[in-house]
Amino acid sequence: MTPALEFIEHNGFIAEVIRTKRTKSASIKVEEGIISVVVPQDLTVERIQQLLNEKKRWIKVKIYLHNQAKPSSEKEFVSGESIPYLGRNYRLLVERGAFTPAKLVAGKLIVTVPTGGNQNVVRNAVVRWYRARALEQFTAKSKRWSKVVGVTPASVGIKAFKSRWGSCSPNGDIQFNWTVMMAPNRIVDYVVAHELCHLVRHDHSPEYWKLVARVMPDFAECKEWLKTNGSALVI
C-alpha cells in the first residue's frame, strides 16, 4: 500500500514530509522550488517545523534562485487558467483551505492551498501533480514500449532537464523530462521510444534512426512537433 502523503504548512510555503526507516537524521531538499523534508519515521511534526524554521532563510534563497532561473511562463496560476496534459486542456480551480495535493476532477485540476498562499504555492502544487503523473505515465509507457523495442531499462525516473526531453545512461537508467506531460500523448510515446532505442544504440547514427523508424513509423512528425512546440512546454 502506498503511504499517505504528508505536508506541512510553514513560513508561507508547503513542504512535503518523507518518512523513512533508512535515515537517522533529517535533510531538507529544494528542487524546482519544491521543498521536501526527509526524516526518520518517528520524528515529530514539532521537530520538523523547528528544522524548517532554522533553514527558512536558506529555503527562501533557493526558491528565489529557482524563480530567477526557470523558463518564463505567462501563467498566473489563478482559477480559470488552462492546464495542458497529454494533449487535452483542463481548467485550474484554486480553492482555499488546508493544503491538499492537486487532483483532476471532472475536467478541472483542483488545487487547495491556505488562505494567503501566493502564486508560487499554487504553481508548486501543480508541478507536484505533473511530476507524480509523469512518473506514472513514463513507467507504464516504458513497460509497454520496451516490448516493442525488445529491451529492458535498468530504471525509469523523471528529472527537470533544461534542454532535453530524456536521457539514457550507459548502465541503462532512463530519465524523462516531466514537462513532456504537457504535450500530446503521441509525443510522449515518441520520447519514450526514442530513449529506449538508445539501449540498443547509444548514438544518433543512421542505424539508430532506422531502429526508431521501425518501432515508430511516424517518429519524424513527432520529432518535428517537439522542435516547433517544445519551447512552449513550460509552467
C-alpha positions in Angstrom: 0.0 0.0 0.0 1.3 3.5 -0.9 1.9 5.6 2.2 -0.3 8.7 2.6 1.3 11.9 1.5 2.2 14.3 4.4 2.6 18.0 4.0 3.4 20.8 6.4 2.5 24.5 6.0 5.2 26.6 7.5 6.7 30.1 6.9 4.4 30.7 3.9 5.4 27.6 2.0 4.4 24.0 1.7 6.9 21.2 2.5 6.4 17.5 1.7 7.4 15.2 4.6 9.0 11.9 3.5 9.4 9.5 6.4 11.8 6.6 6.1 13.5 4.0 8.2 16.7 4.4 6.2 17.8 7.6 7.8 18.6 8.7 11.3 18.8 12.4 10.6 16.7 14.9 8.8 17.5 16.6 5.5 15.8 19.3 3.5 15.8 19.5 -0.3 14.6 22.3 -2.5 14.3 21.1 -6.2 12.4 23.2 -8.8 11.2 25.4 -5.9 9.6 22.4 -4.3 10.5 21.7 -0.6 10.9 18.1 0.7 12.0 17.1 4.2 13.4 13.5 4.5 13.1 12.5 8.2 13.3 9.4 10.4 9.9 7.7 10.6 9.1 8.7 14.1 10.3 12.4 14.1 7.6 14.7 15.5 5.9 17.4 13.5 7.1 20.0 16.0 10.7 19.0 15.4 10.2 19.2 11.6 8.7 22.6 11.9 11.7 23.7 14.0 14.1 22.4 11.3 12.2 24.3 8.6 12.3 27.4 10.7 16.0 27.1 11.2 16.5 26.7 7.5 13.9 29.3 6.3 16.5 31.8 5.0 18.3 29.1 3.0 15.0 27.8 1.7 13.9 31.3 0.6 17.2 31.9 -1.2 16.9 28.5 -3.0 13.3 29.3 -4.1 14.3 32.8 -5.3 17.2 31.4 -7.3 14.9 28.9 -8.9 12.3 31.5 -9.8 15.0 33.6 -11.4 16.4 30.7 -13.5 13.2 28.9 -14.6 11.8 29.5 -18.1 9.4 32.3 -18.4 5.7 31.4 -18.3 2.7 33.6 -18.9 0.6 31.7 -16.3 -0.6 33.4 -13.2 -1.9 30.2 -11.5 -5.4 31.5 -10.9 -8.7 29.8 -11.3 -9.8 29.5 -15.0 -6.4 29.1 -16.5 -5.7 26.3 -18.9 -3.5 23.4 -17.8 -2.4 21.1 -20.6 -2.0 17.4 -20.0 -1.4 14.7 -22.7 -3.0 16.8 -25.4 -6.0 18.0 -23.5 -6.6 21.2 -21.7 -8.0 21.3 -18.1 -9.2 24.3 -16.1 -7.4 25.2 -13.0 -9.6 25.7 -9.9 -7.9 27.2 -6.9 -9.7 26.7 -3.6 -8.7 27.9 -0.1 -8.2 25.6 2.9 -5.7 23.2 4.4 -3.2 22.2 1.7 -4.1 19.0 -0.2 -2.3 17.6 -3.3 -3.8 18.7 -6.6 -6.4 16.4 -8.2 -8.1 16.1 -11.5 -11.9 16.0 -11.1 -14.5 16.4 -13.9 -12.2 18.3 -16.3 -10.7 20.6 -13.6 -7.4 20.5 -11.8 -8.3 21.4 -8.3 -5.6 22.9 -6.0 -6.4 23.6 -2.4 -3.9 26.0 -0.7 -4.0 28.0 2.6 -5.5 31.5 2.6 -2.8 33.9 1.6 -0.9 31.2 -0.4 0.8 33.0 -3.2 1.4 32.2 -6.9 4.4 30.1 -6.0 2.4 27.9 -3.7 -0.2 27.2 -6.3 2.5 26.6 -9.0 4.3 24.2 -6.8 1.1 22.2 -6.2 0.6 22.0 -10.0 4.2 20.9 -10.5 3.9 18.2 -7.9 0.9 16.9 -9.7 2.7 16.9 -13.1 5.7 15.1 -11.6 3.5 12.4 -10.0 1.6 11.8 -13.2 4.8 11.9 -15.2 6.3 9.1 -13.1 3.2 7.0 -13.5 2.9 7.6 -17.3 6.6 7.1 -18.1 6.8 4.0 -16.1 3.7 2.5 -17.8 4.7 3.6 -21.3 8.3 2.4 -20.8 7.0 -1.1 -19.9 4.8 -1.2 -23.0 7.3 0.2 -25.4 10.1 -2.0 -24.0 8.3 -4.9 -25.5 8.2 -3.3 -28.9 11.8 -2.3 -28.9 12.9 -5.5 -27.3 14.8 -4.0 -24.4 14.6 -3.7 -20.6 15.7 -0.4 -18.9 17.5 -0.7 -15.6 15.3 2.0 -14.1 12.9 4.7 -15.2 12.7 8.1 -13.5 11.9 11.8 -14.1 14.0 14.9 -14.0 13.8 18.6 -14.9 16.1 18.9 -17.8 16.9 22.4 -19.2 17.4 21.5 -22.8 16.5 17.8 -23.4 13.5 15.5 -23.2 15.2 12.5 -21.8 18.5 10.7 -21.2 19.8 7.1 -21.3 22.9 6.2 -19.3 25.4 3.6 -20.3 24.0 1.5 -17.4 20.5 1.5 -18.9 19.0 4.1 -16.5 16.4 6.2 -18.3 15.2 9.6 -17.1 12.5 11.7 -18.7 11.7 15.4 -18.6 8.3 15.7 -16.7 7.3 18.8 -18.8 6.7 16.4 -21.7 3.4 15.7 -19.9 2.1 19.0 -21.4 2.5 17.6 -24.9 0.0 15.3 -26.8 0.0 11.7 -25.9 1.7 10.5 -29.1 4.6 12.9 -28.5 5.1 11.4 -25.0 5.2 7.9 -26.7 7.9 9.2 -29.1 10.1 10.4 -26.3 9.8 7.1 -24.5 10.5 5.1 -27.7 13.5 7.4 -28.5 15.2 6.8 -25.2 14.5 3.0 -25.2 16.1 2.8 -28.6 19.3 4.2 -27.1 19.5 1.0 -25.1 20.3 -0.7 -28.5 22.4 2.1 -30.0 23.8 4.8 -27.7 24.2 7.4 -30.5 22.2 9.2 -33.2 23.7 7.3 -36.2 21.6 6.4 -39.3 21.3 2.9 -37.8 19.8 4.3 -34.7 17.2 6.3 -36.6 16.3 3.2 -38.7 15.5 1.5 -35.4 13.3 4.3 -34.3 11.5 4.3 -37.6 10.9 0.6 -37.3 9.3 0.8 -33.9 7.5 4.2 -34.6 7.0 4.9 -38.3 5.6 8.4 -37.7 8.5 9.4 -35.5 9.6 12.2 -37.8 6.3 14.1 -37.3 6.7 13.8 -33.5 10.3 14.9 -33.7 9.2 18.0 -35.7 6.4 18.7 -33.3 8.8 18.9 -30.4 11.2 21.1 -32.4 8.4 23.5 -33.2 6.5 23.5 -30.0 8.9 22.2 -27.3 9.8 25.7 -26.1 6.2 26.3 -25.1 6.2 23.3 -22.7 6.8 25.5 -19.6 4.9 26.2 -16.5 
